[in-house]
Amino acid sequence: MRKIVVAVLSAIVVGLMLVPSGVSAGSNTVSFTDRQGDLGKPWYSAAQGSHTAGDPLSWWSGNSPISNAGYLDLRSGWVTVKGNTVTMGLTVDSPLTMDSKLPQGITEVRWAWYFYLSIDVTYGGYYAPYSVYILWDGADFSAALVDHTSGSPPFVVTPLDNFVVDGNVLTVTMSLASIPGVVAWYSQSLVMYGSPWPLDQLPSAGGWNGPDITDFQGPLAVYWPWQAMP
């Protein structure tokens, strides 16, 4: 891992770490908190008829390499809008350090923020119109915005330079104009097996999984665990 801190945004990071869960004063930040130790348990049993009740479904055992990678376990997240700038962040359960390694069998990790133009699930699409990722291949970090609004690949991928990975805090800052009209968002951690799917394409069948996803909470968390935009 050659570079942990990719851009110096420490003042923003410190300020955001003080934001409580929910909507901040002035409504320019919306945040969530997430259960600890729920890797591989993002969904609840369908028999309960709800994402918010019942027993968690387990995808991996508690001692699997993925279950022990605490940096995949989302603990909180936020989106802040200030003027024409949007900053998104995540805290994870364990810090990323110079000694951190990918879980056995994993070739890349992605931390994602998905942005939606509507929470009407009939308007179309499993995929968010806009996605922002921090990516880590075990050595280097990068970040990118993916615009899916064309409806079919190849999608427009814009590399992002203003991002930070600092211990257990990950942040990305970009222009709000890059995601026009969005009304909701949620976050997820992803792991890739073999060759990761290119960001300008739709995810391949198999070859990846989502160890953790924003807990279902709040009035917008219906089809996906949406949080409102600030």
Secondary structure, DSSP 8 states (H G I E B T S, - for coil): ---S--S--HHHHHHHHT--SEE-GGG-EEEEE--TT-TT--SB-GGGTSTTSS-B--SS-TTSTTTT-GGGSEEEEEEEEETTEEEEEEEEEEEE-TT----TT--EEEEEEEEES---GGG--SS-SEEEEEEE-SS-EEEEEEE-TTSSSS-EEEE---EEEEEEEEEEEEEGGGSTT--EEEEEEEEE-SS---TTS---SSSEEEEEE----STTBSSSB-EE--
